[in-house]
Amino acid sequence: MGYYMSNMFNKIEGKITNAKIEKGVEKLKKTSVDDLARQLEKIDREELRKKISELDTKKIKDLNINIEAIKRKLSQDDIDKIKKLAGNDKEMIMKKLDELT
């Protein structure tokens, strides 16, 4: 029973996470860097760093997230936006993306 519940929770969490990723990619493509920066000001960057550092290939697999499919959707302009928005965290974020693929 425990494994079933855990597996079901991972599937639900994965669907929610995938929907958030899709929405984030869409927002990244349609929104200016300045507008995105203003939206990011409302987010606790330390909490965001923590969540990013917790990601590993097992977690990504458990959540059924296809990093390669996400990366294919991102243009070089999108990557440049991510780097600009990440500021001092850009090396950590880009390294994490590389680790997960």
N, C-alpha and C positions, 0 to 999 in steps of 0.2 A: 504494500500500500504506500509506503514512504517513497519508493522509487517512482511509482506512478504519479504521485502528487508533485514530486520534484520535477519530473519530466514535463508534466502538464504546465507547471509554473514557468519553466524555461521556455516552453513554446509560446505561452501568452506574453511573457516578458519580451521574447524575441520579436513577436509581431508588433508590440508597442514600440520597441526600440527601432525596428525597421521603418515603421511609419514616421517616427521622429526624425530619423536619418533622411528619409525621402523629403520630408517637409523642410529640413535644414538645407539640403542640397538645392531644392527649388528656391528657397529664400536667398541663399547665397548667390544664385544666378540672377535673380530679379532685383536685388536690393543693393544700393550703393554701399561702399565701404563706410562712409560717414554714418549712414543710417544704421548699419549693422553694429558699428562701434558704439553708438548711443544705446542700442539694445543690450549690448554686452556689458555696459556699465552697470546694469541692474543685476548681473549675475555675480555670485561669489566666485571669484577666480581661483581661490584656494580649493574650494569644493570641486570646481571643474578640473583642476590639476589632479586632484585625488582620484576622481572618476576615470580620467584618462590613464593615469598610472596603474589603475586596477585592471584595465583591459589586458587580456592576454589571448593567445590563440585558442586556448580551451574555452574561455568565456565566449569568444566570438563564435566558435563552432557550436557551443551549447545553445546560443541564441539564434543560430542559423542566419548569421549576418554574412553576406557575401562582399567582402572588402574589395575584391577585384572588380565586381560590378559597380560598386560605388566609385572606385577610382576611375573607371571608364567613363562615368558621367561627368567627371570633373575636367574642365579645360585647364590650360595653363593659366588663364586669367583667374579662374576660380582658385587654383592653388596659390597664386600671388595674393589674392584677397585673404585667404586663410593665413598666410604668412604675415601679412600686414596687420590683420586683426589680432594675431597671436602675440605680436610684440616680442617681449623677452622670452616667451614660451615657444617661439616658432621652432627652435631646434628640437625641443622635446616632442612637440606634436609631429613634426615631420619624421623624426626617428621612430616614433610609435607607429605611424602609418607604415613605414618600411618594415618594422618588426612583424606586423600583423599580416603581411602578405608573403 
